[in-house]
Amino acid sequence: MSTLDDAVRFTFDGRDLTAAPGQTVGAALVTSGVTAWRGTRKEGRPRGLFCGIGVCFDCLVTVDGVSNQRACLVDLCDGMDVRGNLADDAGAPDSAEEAR
Protein backbone atom coordinates (compact mmCIF):
# COMPACT_ATOMS: atom_id res chain seq x y z
CA MET A 1 0.00 0.00 0.00
CA SER A 2 1.41 3.41 -0.94
CA THR A 3 1.72 6.35 1.41
CA LEU A 4 1.90 10.09 0.92
CA ASP A 5 5.68 9.82 1.06
CA ASP A 6 5.83 7.76 -2.12
CA ALA A 7 2.93 9.52 -3.89
CA VAL A 8 3.58 10.81 -7.39
CA ARG A 9 2.92 14.53 -7.71
CA PHE A 10 1.68 16.04 -10.97
CA THR A 11 -0.42 18.90 -12.26
CA PHE A 12 -3.57 18.71 -14.31
CA ASP A 13 -4.74 21.95 -15.90
CA GLY A 14 -2.81 23.85 -13.26
CA ARG A 15 -4.15 21.88 -10.26
CA ASP A 16 -1.72 20.03 -8.01
CA LEU A 17 -2.68 16.35 -7.70
CA THR A 18 -1.11 13.19 -6.29
CA ALA A 19 -1.42 9.57 -7.30
CA ALA A 20 -0.11 6.16 -6.37
CA PRO A 21 3.14 5.06 -8.02
CA GLY A 22 2.73 2.82 -11.06
CA GLN A 23 -0.47 4.40 -12.37
CA THR A 24 -1.04 5.66 -15.87
CA VAL A 25 -2.04 9.27 -16.38
CA GLY A 26 -5.61 8.12 -17.10
CA ALA A 27 -5.86 6.03 -13.94
CA ALA A 28 -4.41 8.86 -11.85
CA LEU A 29 -6.94 11.34 -13.26
CA VAL A 30 -9.90 9.04 -12.64
CA THR A 31 -8.81 8.20 -9.09
CA SER A 32 -8.46 11.97 -8.51
CA GLY A 33 -12.08 12.46 -9.56
CA VAL A 34 -11.43 13.77 -13.08
CA THR A 35 -13.59 11.79 -15.50
CA ALA A 36 -13.60 14.02 -18.62
CA TRP A 37 -10.71 16.05 -19.97
CA ARG A 38 -11.45 16.65 -23.63
CA GLY A 39 -14.44 17.32 -25.84
CA THR A 40 -15.17 15.99 -29.30
CA ARG A 41 -14.50 18.28 -32.23
CA LYS A 42 -17.99 18.41 -33.71
CA GLU A 43 -20.27 18.54 -30.70
CA GLY A 44 -17.97 19.14 -27.72
CA ARG A 45 -19.10 15.95 -25.98
CA PRO A 46 -16.97 15.19 -22.91
CA ARG A 47 -14.45 12.38 -23.21
CA GLY A 48 -12.07 10.70 -20.78
CA LEU A 49 -11.02 7.13 -20.13
CA PHE A 50 -13.07 4.65 -22.17
CA CYS A 51 -11.30 1.50 -23.36
CA GLY A 52 -8.23 1.85 -21.14
CA ILE A 53 -5.99 -0.05 -23.58
CA GLY A 54 -5.08 2.58 -26.20
CA VAL A 55 -7.51 1.62 -28.93
CA CYS A 56 -10.20 4.32 -28.85
CA PHE A 57 -8.34 7.68 -28.58
CA ASP A 58 -10.99 9.10 -26.21
CA CYS A 59 -8.43 9.87 -23.49
CA LEU A 60 -6.10 12.23 -25.37
CA VAL A 61 -4.15 14.71 -23.23
CA THR A 62 -1.11 16.92 -23.55
CA VAL A 63 1.77 15.66 -21.41
CA ASP A 64 4.73 17.96 -20.78
CA GLY A 65 3.91 19.91 -23.94
CA VAL A 66 3.45 16.86 -26.21
CA SER A 67 -0.13 16.78 -27.49
CA ASN A 68 -2.38 13.85 -28.41
CA GLN A 69 -0.98 11.41 -25.85
CA ARG A 70 -3.29 8.57 -24.82
CA ALA A 71 -3.65 8.95 -21.05
CA CYS A 72 -4.31 5.23 -20.65
CA LEU A 73 -0.87 4.36 -22.06
CA VAL A 74 1.38 7.03 -20.51
CA ASP A 75 2.97 6.05 -17.19
CA LEU A 76 2.65 8.87 -14.69
CA CYS A 77 5.95 10.38 -13.52
CA ASP A 78 6.64 12.78 -10.70
CA GLY A 79 6.37 16.41 -11.82
CA MET A 80 4.42 15.79 -15.03
CA ASP A 81 2.34 18.64 -16.42
CA VAL A 82 -0.85 17.17 -17.88
CA ARG A 83 -3.33 19.30 -19.80
CA GLY A 84 -6.81 18.46 -21.00
CA ASN A 85 -8.72 20.10 -23.81
CA LEU A 86 -12.27 20.06 -22.49
CA ALA A 87 -13.07 23.71 -23.20
CA ASP A 88 -11.57 24.03 -26.68
CA ASP A 89 -10.68 20.86 -28.57
CA ALA A 90 -10.73 21.92 -32.21
CA GLY A 91 -7.84 19.62 -33.14
CA ALA A 92 -8.71 16.40 -31.35
CA PRO A 93 -10.35 13.61 -33.30
CA ASP A 94 -13.88 12.34 -32.61
CA SER A 95 -12.83 8.78 -33.42
CA ALA A 96 -9.84 6.51 -33.87
CA GLU A 97 -10.22 6.75 -37.65
CA GLU A 98 -9.81 10.54 -37.56
CA ALA A 99 -6.74 10.18 -35.32
CA ARG A 100 -4.88 8.02 -37.84
Secondary structure as GFF3:
##gff-version 3
##sequence-region A 1 100
A	DSSP	three_ten_helix	4	6	.	.	.	ID=ss1
A	DSSP	beta_strand	8	12	.	.	.	ID=ss2
A	DSSP	beta_strand	15	19	.	.	.	ID=ss3
A	DSSP	alpha_helix	25	31	.	.	.	ID=ss4
A	DSSP	beta_strand	38	39	.	.	.	ID=ss5
A	DSSP	beta_strand	46	47	.	.	.	ID=ss6
A	DSSP	beta_strand	60	63	.	.	.	ID=ss7
A	DSSP	beta_strand	66	70	.	.	.	ID=ss8
A	DSSP	beta_strand	81	83	.	.	.	ID=ss9
A	DSSP	alpha_helix	96	99	.	.	.	ID=ss10
###
